[in-house]
Amino acid sequence: MILSVSRRTDIPCRYSEWFMNRIREGSAVVRNPFNAGQLGRIPMTPEAVDCIVFWTKDPQPLMPYLKELDNRGYRYYFQFTLTPYGKALEPGLRDKKEIIRTFRSLAEQIGSSRIIWRYDPVIINEEMGIGYHKQAFRQLCLELQGCMRSVTVSFVDRYSGNGYWQKPGKPEARRKSLLRDAAETEMEELAAFFARTGAAYGLQVSACCEAKDLTAFGVGRASCIDRAVIEDILGGSVTLKPDKGQRKGCGCYESIDIGAYNTCPNGCIYCYANHSPKALEANLRQMDKNSEMLVGHVREGDKVTERRAVSCFDGQYGLKF
């Protein structure tokens, strides 16, 4: 079983204590985001989890626990998002100079082969044009040189269902002024630049979930939960299935996510995972690091289905009832 931690919220940055409590207890209860009455208890023992994929913009709170994960026998890698944006777009994050230092420290601690850098999303507007991104990407490549396996890019777009900026409230006008779809010519010029610059620093550049094929410009198609990376980390061939639950164009393989939407205090205005300020506020009030669930508790009358993990080494990968 591949454990995703998490596409729905920044668990390493915000909920590392909760996560480690779940590791020590050996399971977590996850509510189906599309069916609130459906709960599953997900096994999280080293025997059940073949590999953990961490998604984060700042892993510093989790890093003191990585030695414990190693000692318990877990294997893992990081999808580490680091952009050149400030508080206008990412109000809840630390200063980027500090996060760059954390990126380097993480590479020193676990090795560069277990870190994929995400320059994601690429936001183009009047304040941040093509020249801005060329300079920022080149500078980050220089500062992070030797600290990652590869780099994944993605251009901001409307996300089906809740949308990066299709949200109610007073910030709407400001959000629209900052976020727009990239023009095709802008994508092509930047893709070619990313590929050339990445190659100069020994980096393969791939694009995540882009409708436009950018391979002609040197940018491949990303698989963020990547069989090749997982096989490299695990040291053997594995059986994985494409993840049909992701949006069109996603190259990821199947995983089990233990996060919850509307729970991330990072506050990035382009975030697809926080689409209800009221729900976010309510969920944050329910957070308990000792709970089986990330949000709230298992209530009386809740039916929790026990899930059984099947190793991706045995040809029958997945979770079973």
C-alpha positions, 0 to 999 in steps of 0.5 A, spaced: 500 500 500 502 506 498 500 512 503 499 519 501 500 524 506 497 528 503 494 531 497 488 534 501 492 538 506 499 539 509 500 534 514 507 534 515 507 542 516 501 542 520 499 535 523 506 532 524 504 530 531 497 527 529 501 523 524 506 520 528 501 518 533 497 514 528 504 511 526 505 509 533 497 506 534 498 503 527 492 506 523 488 512 522 480 513 520 479 517 514 472 519 512 470 519 505 470 526 502 465 524 497 460 520 502 461 523 509 457 517 512 463 512 509 469 511 514 475 507 513 480 504 518 486 505 514 492 500 517 499 504 518 504 499 520 510 498 517 508 491 514 502 494 511 505 501 508 510 499 502 511 507 501 509 513 504 509 519 499 509 526 503 506 532 500 508 539 503 510 546 503 514 546 509 516 539 512 520 542 518 515 540 523 516 533 521 523 532 520 525 531 527 520 524 527 524 522 520 529 518 524 523 514 528 520 513 521 526 510 519 527 506 525 520 503 525 522 501 517 518 506 513 520 508 506 518 514 504 519 520 499 517 527 499 513 532 494 516 538 496 513 545 493 517 551 493 515 557 489 518 564 489 511 567 492 510 571 498 505 573 503 500 575 498 499 568 495 501 564 501 500 568 507 501 562 512 508 560 510 514 562 513 519 566 509 522 563 503 529 563 505 528 559 511 524 554 507 530 554 502 534 552 508 529 547 510 530 544 503 537 543 504 537 540 511 532 535 508 536 533 503 542 532 507 538 528 512 534 523 507 538 524 500 536 528 494 533 522 491 527 522 495 525 529 494 521 531 488 521 539 487 515 542 485 515 549 482 507 549 482 503 552 480 506 557 475 502 563 476 502 569 471 499 575 471 501 583 471 506 582 477 509 576 475 510 575 468 515 570 464 521 574 466 519 573 473 519 566 473 525 565 469 529 569 474 526 565 480 526 558 477 534 559 475 535 562 482 532 556 485 535 551 481 542 554 483 540 555 491 537 548 491 542 544 486 544 537 488 538 537 493 532 533 489 531 528 484 527 532 479 522 538 478 515 538 477 512 544 474 504 546 473 501 552 470 495 554 475 488 553 472 481 552 474 480 546 478 474 542 476 469 542 482 471 548 486 476 552 482 482 556 484 479 562 485 471 560 484 470 562 491 465 566 495 467 572 499 471 579 499 477 576 497 474 574 490 476 581 486 484 580 489 484 573 487 482 574 480 487 579 479 492 575 481 490 568 478 488 567 471 490 561 466 496 561 462 496 563 455 499 557 450 504 561 448 506 563 455 506 556 457 510 554 451 516 559 452 516 557 460 516 550 458 522 550 454 526 555 459 524 550 465 527 544 461 533 548 458 535 550 465 533 544 469 538 540 464 543 545 466 543 543 473 542 536 471 534 536 472 529 532 469 523 537 468 516 534 468 509 537 468 503 535 472 496 534 469 497 539 464 492 538 458 497 541 453 503 536 451 509 540 453 514 534 451 516 538 444 519 543 449 523 538 453 518 537 459 515 530 460 509 528 463 509 527 471 507 521 475 507 524 482 506 517 485 511 514 481 512 507 480 520 508 478 521 512 484 517 507 489 521 501 486 528 505 486 526 506 494 524 499 495 529 496 491 524 491 487 519 491 482 512 492 484 505 492 482 501 498 481 495 501 478 493 507 475 489 512 480 482 513 476 480 517 482 485 523 480 483 529 475 484 527 467 491 527 465 494 525 472 499 520 471 499 517 478 499 510 481 493 508 486 494 510 493 490 511 500 490 518 502 489 520 510 488 527 509 481 531 509 479 537 505 478 544 508 483 543 514 490 547 511 491 553 515 497 555 510 492 559 506 494 559 499 489 563 495 490 558 489 489 552 493 483 547 491 483 543 497 480 549 501 474 551 498 470 553 504 472 558 509 466 556 514 468 549 513 476 550 514 474 554 521 469 549 523 474 543 522 480 547 525 476 547 532 475 540 531 482 538 531 485 533 536 492 530 535 490 524 539 484 523 535 484 517 530 481 522 525 484 528 522 478 532 523 473 530 529 472 523 532 469 517 531 462 518 533 457 513 536 453 510 530 459 511 525 460 505 521 467 504 520 470 499 515 476 495 517 481 495 511 486 490 509 492 493 506 495 488 500 503 489 498 504 492 492 510 486 491 505 481 491 501 482 485 494 484 488 496 491 490 490 495 493 486 495 499 481 490 501 475 490 506 
